[in-house]
Amino acid sequence: MSRLVDQRSPWATRIAPKDIINMTITDVNNPFNRFTLLLSNRDIIIQWLQKVGLLAVDVRCEKCNVDCKLSVRDRAIDGYTWRCPARHETTIRRFSFFAKSHLHIPDIINFVITYAEGQSLWKCAQAAGVGYGSTAVDWGNFCRDLFVEYYVRQIRDEQFHGEVEVDESLFGRRTKYHKGDPRGMKVWIFGIVERTTNRLKVYPVETRDADTLMGVIKDNVATGSTIYTDGWSAYSGLQAAGFNHYVIEHKKAFSRECRDQATGQLITVHTNRIEGCWKHAKDYFRRMNGTKISQFEGHLCELMWRWWDRRPKPEAILCLIKEYYTLDAPPQFTAANPVFSTWSRHPTDSPDDSMSRWDTDDDERDAGDDVQNTATATQSSTSTELTTTTATTSTSTCTQQSSEPQVTTTTTTAPQPKKTNRLALIKNLRKVN
């Protein structure tokens, strides 16, 4: 047991201070190693950054086109500059993630790693000793620029295969019973999750009609894949588009079983995976207590980066910086504006366009779905009837979807509150007294 503890303990697996210069980016995941490095003198920090590829090892003068030498410069914030024989000086941060910043490099590294670990912007500012109002916000935007580029290069063109769940959810300010400030945008977010890899894609959409959702599905899911959805009528054309389509009616149950007639396999139909993704996504936005619409796409890309990159976050964010800042030229970011082609909303920052509260309840979303949902959980591909007992103690059947999906409309009338005559009530109280 003690041997297992020694293998997992960050303190037991830490690197000795004299060997800290030889540690890799993976070793930064150990907090003892990280703070031993950040507390070292600046010579060791610069040498380590050059060793792992976060600072340039050699630089050529832009004016003379000759190699520069690393020279001591006390007035420079890092204590060193690159200098050519003609005495032209260049900062050691040129073309790096730390360029054009007046902060100390250890403070920037501490901020970036704290942000990648999911801490709030206020805690990141406290950890790095920077101002919360402007500096921390700016560096948060710099980090999200990396996540946007990661989405463009690694996620956008990737197609899902096999079993896929799709769903849509409403994000924005929540008002109960139509009371409260109605300002603030509400945006429909369409999500796709691949069951085998648990990878998630999210897209802001203007509307959730069939043309919009079917277009996103065809671009991101390979033909022939199995798609699980709820009863929203916009998904009724998936079978005709070449997908194996299974539907679960959430008014009846959250999980049901169907048997595939071709293979005889018993399939559990549910969308619990994508529903769980909505929980984590809304928790992420709820912790911020609001954001500007111009920063909304960056937050969506950050959410996907956290879902796709399963490495420890200190290692992941430093590797991302190393990949996009090649140090031989200014970084080339290819992301367009807007990042997502599924909506055309212009990123303005007026008060009415701010996302003030990201806690829209799923009950508001499901209220509109009840009219369009089908009556039973159906399989769009070939299936046989199978009677099961659900958690609601009612029996249901999985039937083959017809060309015209059934639609049930439920109309409920809210009870009207009784009106009280206040004058008569006061008179009665006076009589009693």
GIPESUL-V174465 format. One record per residue. N is the residue number from 1. RES is the residue in one small letter. SS is DSSP state (~ for helix, > for strand, _ for the rest). PHI is phi in radians with two decimals (999 if undefined). NEAR is the number of other ideal C-beta (glycine too) atoms within 12 Angstrom. Layout:
# GIPESUL-V174465
n->[N N]
res->[RES RES]
ss->[SS SS]
phi->[PHI PHI]
near->[NEAR NEAR]
This chain:
# GIPESUL-V174465
n->[1 2 3 4 5 6 7 8 9 10 11 12 13 14 15 16 17 18 19 20 21 22 23 24 25 26 27 28 29 30 31 32 33 34 35 36 37 38 39 40 41 42 43 44 45 46 47 48 49 50 51 52 53 54 55 56 57 58 59 60 61 62 63 64 65 66 67 68 69 70 71 72 73 74 75 76 77 78 79 80 81 82 83 84 85 86 87 88 89 90 91 92 93 94 95 96 97 98 99 100 101 102 103 104 105 106 107 108 109 110 111 112 113 114 115 116 117 118 119 120 121 122 123 124 125 126 127 128 129 130 131 132 133 134 135 136 137 138 139 140 141 142 143 144 145 146 147 148 149 150 151 152 153 154 155 156 157 158 159 160 161 162 163 164 165 166 167 168 169 170 171 172 173 174 175 176 177 178 179 180 181 182 183 184 185 186 187 188 189 190 191 192 193 194 195 196 197 198 199 200 201 202 203 204 205 206 207 208 209 210 211 212 213 214 215 216 217 218 219 220 221 222 223 224 225 226 227 228 229 230 231 232 233 234 235 236 237 238 239 240 241 242 243 244 245 246 247 248 249 250 251 252 253 254 255 256 257 258 259 260 261 262 263 264 265 266 267 268 269 270 271 272 273 274 275 276 277 278 279 280 281 282 283 284 285 286 287 288 289 290 291 292 293 294 295 296 297 298 299 300 301 302 303 304 305 306 307 308 309 310 311 312 313 314 315 316 317 318 319 320 321 322 323 324 325 326 327 328 329 330 331 332 333 334 335 336 337 338 339 340 341 342 343 344 345 346 347 348 349 350 351 352 353 354 355 356 357 358 359 360 361 362 363 364 365 366 367 368 369 370 371 372 373 374 375 376 377 378 379 380 381 382 383 384 385 386 387 388 389 390 391 392 393 394 395 396 397 398 399 400 401 402 403 404 405 406 407 408 409 410 411 412 413 414 415 416 417 418 419 420 421 422 423 424 425 426 427 428 429 430 431 432 433]
res->[m s r l v d q r s p w a t r i a p k d i i n m t i t d v n n p f n r f t l l l s n r d i i i q w l q k v g l l a v d v r c e k c n v d c k l s v r d r a i d g y t w r c p a r h e t t i r r f s f f a k s h l h i p d i i n f v i t y a e g q s l w k c a q a a g v g y g s t a v d w g n f c r d l f v e y y v r q i r d e q f h g e v e v d e s l f g r r t k y h k g d p r g m k v w i f g i v e r t t n r l k v y p v e t r d a d t l m g v i k d n v a t g s t i y t d g w s a y s g l q a a g f n h y v i e h k k a f s r e c r d q a t g q l i t v h t n r i e g c w k h a k d y f r r m n g t k i s q f e g h l c e l m w r w w d r r p k p e a i l c l i k e y y t l d a p p q f t a a n p v f s t w s r h p t d s p d d s m s r w d t d d d e r d a g d d v q n t a t a t q s s t s t e l t t t t a t t s t s t c t q q s s e p q v t t t t t t a p q p k k t n r l a l i k n l r k v n]
ss->[_ ~ ~ ~ ~ ~ ~ ~ _ _ _ _ _ _ _ _ ~ ~ ~ ~ ~ ~ _ _ _ ~ ~ ~ ~ _ ~ ~ ~ ~ ~ ~ ~ ~ _ _ _ ~ ~ ~ ~ ~ ~ ~ ~ ~ ~ ~ _ _ _ _ _ _ _ > _ _ _ _ _ _ > _ > > > > _ _ _ _ _ _ _ > > > > _ _ _ _ _ > > > _ _ _ _ _ _ _ _ _ _ _ _ _ ~ ~ ~ ~ ~ ~ ~ ~ ~ ~ ~ ~ _ _ _ _ ~ ~ ~ ~ ~ ~ ~ ~ _ _ _ ~ ~ ~ ~ ~ ~ ~ ~ ~ ~ ~ ~ ~ ~ ~ ~ ~ ~ ~ ~ ~ ~ ~ ~ _ _ _ _ > _ _ > > > > > > > > > > _ _ _ ~ ~ ~ _ _ _ _ _ _ _ > > > > > > > > > _ _ _ _ > > > > > > > _ _ _ _ ~ ~ ~ ~ ~ ~ ~ ~ ~ ~ ~ > _ _ _ _ > > > > _ _ _ ~ ~ ~ _ _ _ _ _ _ _ _ > > > > _ _ _ _ _ _ _ _ > > > > > _ _ _ _ _ > > > > _ _ ~ ~ ~ ~ ~ ~ ~ ~ ~ ~ ~ ~ ~ ~ ~ ~ ~ _ _ > _ ~ ~ ~ ~ ~ ~ ~ ~ ~ ~ ~ ~ ~ ~ ~ ~ _ _ _ _ ~ ~ ~ ~ ~ ~ ~ ~ ~ ~ ~ ~ _ _ _ _ _ _ _ _ _ _ _ _ _ _ _ _ _ _ _ _ _ _ _ _ _ _ ~ ~ ~ _ > _ _ _ _ _ _ ~ ~ ~ ~ ~ ~ ~ ~ ~ ~ ~ _ _ _ _ _ > > _ _ _ > > _ _ > > > _ _ _ _ _ > > > _ > > _ _ _ _ _ _ _ _ _ _ _ _ _ _ _ _ _ _ _ _ _ ~ ~ ~ ~ ~ ~ ~ ~ ~ ~ ~ _]
phi->[999 -1.15 -1.16 -1.14 -1.13 -1.14 -1.27 -1.74 -1.26 -1.08 -1.22 -1.24 -1.80 -1.20 -1.63 -1.11 -0.98 -1.26 -1.85 -1.16 -1.19 -1.66 -1.35 -1.72 -1.12 -1.07 -1.19 -1.18 -1.07 -1.39 -1.08 -1.15 -1.13 -1.08 -1.34 -1.11 -1.17 -1.17 -1.58 -1.32 -1.25 -1.18 -1.10 -1.16 -1.09 -1.14 -1.10 -1.19 -1.11 -1.21 -1.17 -1.59 1.60 -1.72 -2.32 -1.25 -1.49 -2.45 -2.41 -1.84 -1.17 -1.26 -1.58 -1.70 1.02 -2.18 -1.20 -1.73 -2.01 -1.35 -2.12 -1.28 -2.50 -1.15 -1.34 -1.34 -1.12 -1.62 1.47 -2.45 -2.50 -1.56 -2.34 -1.63 -1.03 -1.51 1.19 -1.43 -1.89 -2.38 -1.15 -1.27 -1.60 -1.02 1.12 -1.77 -1.13 -1.62 -1.13 1.05 -2.11 -1.73 -1.52 -1.22 -1.03 -1.04 -1.18 -1.15 -1.07 -1.10 -1.12 -1.10 -1.18 -1.09 -1.15 -1.14 -1.36 1.60 -1.32 -1.22 -1.12 -1.14 -1.17 -1.12 -1.13 -1.16 -1.17 -1.66 1.21 -2.04 -1.25 -1.37 -1.15 -2.18 -1.12 -1.13 -1.13 -1.11 -1.23 -1.11 -1.16 -1.10 -1.15 -1.23 -1.05 -1.13 -1.21 -1.11 -1.16 -1.09 -1.09 -1.13 -1.54 -1.92 -1.94 -1.00 -1.61 -1.44 -1.83 -1.54 -2.31 1.34 -1.59 -2.34 -1.99 -2.26 -2.91 -2.27 -2.56 -1.72 -1.96 2.60 -1.17 -1.84 -2.22 -1.59 0.98 1.04 -2.00 1.83 -1.27 -1.44 -1.20 1.75 -1.45 -2.16 -2.12 -1.40 -1.99 -1.77 -2.09 -2.30 -2.24 -1.64 -1.15 -1.18 -1.83 1.09 -1.49 -2.16 -2.17 -2.26 -2.41 -1.33 -2.25 -1.23 -2.39 -1.96 -1.39 -1.13 -1.08 -1.20 -1.21 -1.14 -1.13 -1.17 -1.13 -1.13 -1.36 -2.08 -2.18 -1.21 -1.10 1.68 -1.29 -1.71 -2.04 -1.91 -2.38 -1.53 -1.53 -1.09 -1.17 -1.16 -1.59 -1.18 -1.65 -1.17 -1.11 -1.20 -1.47 1.79 -1.92 -1.52 -1.99 -2.10 -2.16 -2.10 -1.59 -1.27 -1.27 -1.74 -2.89 -1.82 -2.71 -2.48 -2.01 -2.31 -1.92 -1.29 -1.20 -1.29 -1.85 1.30 -1.39 -1.52 -1.95 -1.59 -1.71 -2.83 -2.18 -1.18 -1.16 -1.25 -1.13 -1.14 -1.12 -1.11 -1.07 -1.18 -1.14 -1.26 -1.12 -1.07 -1.28 -1.14 -1.14 -1.39 1.03 2.12 -2.74 -1.39 -1.18 -1.21 -1.72 -1.11 -1.12 -1.10 -1.20 -1.11 -1.17 -1.11 -1.05 -1.22 -1.06 -1.14 -1.41 -1.54 -1.51 -1.59 -1.23 -0.96 -1.10 -1.01 -1.14 -1.13 -1.24 -1.21 -1.16 -1.15 -1.10 -1.10 -1.26 -1.61 -1.90 -1.40 1.30 -1.69 -2.86 -1.04 -1.10 -1.89 -1.72 -1.81 -1.21 -1.60 -2.24 -1.33 -1.20 -1.73 -1.45 -1.46 -2.50 -2.14 -1.24 -1.37 -1.35 -1.57 -2.16 -1.25 -1.01 -1.31 -1.80 -1.61 -1.58 -1.35 -2.42 -1.86 -2.24 -1.03 -1.34 -1.16 -1.13 -1.14 -1.20 -1.25 -1.11 -1.39 -1.35 -1.07 -1.26 -1.68 -1.19 -1.41 -1.38 -2.31 -1.24 -2.16 -1.90 -1.30 -1.53 -1.13 -2.67 -1.91 -1.24 -2.51 -1.61 -2.31 -1.88 -1.66 -1.19 -1.57 1.05 -2.14 -1.63 -2.51 -2.19 -1.61 -2.08 -1.30 -1.24 -1.42 -1.15 -2.01 -1.11 -1.25 -2.26 -2.01 -2.01 -1.98 -1.99 -2.11 -1.86 -1.24 -1.13 -1.46 -1.20 -1.29 -1.47 -1.98 -1.41 -1.19 -1.15 -1.15 -1.14 -1.16 -1.08 -1.13 -1.13 -1.16 -1.15 -1.14 -1.21]
near->[7 9 9 9 12 13 11 13 15 22 15 15 19 23 28 14 18 11 17 28 25 17 30 23 30 19 29 40 27 27 25 23 32 36 24 28 40 31 18 26 18 25 17 25 33 35 23 34 37 27 22 28 24 37 35 31 21 19 33 22 22 18 15 18 13 19 19 29 23 27 23 18 20 11 12 23 23 35 21 31 27 35 25 23 16 16 17 22 26 33 31 38 31 29 28 35 37 33 25 17 24 17 28 23 37 30 28 41 39 34 40 42 38 34 39 36 25 25 25 20 33 22 21 33 27 18 30 32 18 30 19 21 12 13 23 31 25 27 35 36 25 33 41 38 31 37 41 36 30 36 38 29 22 25 34 28 13 23 22 35 21 22 32 40 42 48 45 41 41 34 42 34 31 28 19 14 9 10 8 13 14 16 18 28 35 31 37 32 44 44 44 44 37 32 29 15 19 22 32 39 42 47 38 39 34 25 22 36 21 23 16 26 37 32 23 37 39 25 24 35 39 23 21 20 30 37 45 43 50 42 37 37 28 32 43 32 27 36 29 19 24 20 34 35 43 42 48 41 39 31 26 31 30 23 27 38 27 40 27 24 20 13 15 13 20 18 32 29 42 30 39 23 31 38 29 24 34 36 20 25 38 31 18 29 33 26 22 31 17 25 37 26 32 23 31 39 37 35 39 42 39 40 40 37 39 35 33 28 29 13 19 24 27 35 28 34 40 37 29 39 39 26 24 33 31 18 29 16 15 16 25 15 22 18 26 14 18 25 35 35 22 34 27 14 25 14 24 16 16 14 16 18 25 28 39 29 28 35 31 31 23 26 16 23 30 26 17 21 30 26 18 31 33 36 23 35 44 38 41 35 32 24 34 22 20 28 18 26 16 26 14 16 10 17 18 30 26 38 28 26 33 16 11 10 31 20 19 19 12 16 8 9 6 8 6 6 7 6 8 10 10 10 10 12 13 13 12 13 11 10 9 8 7]
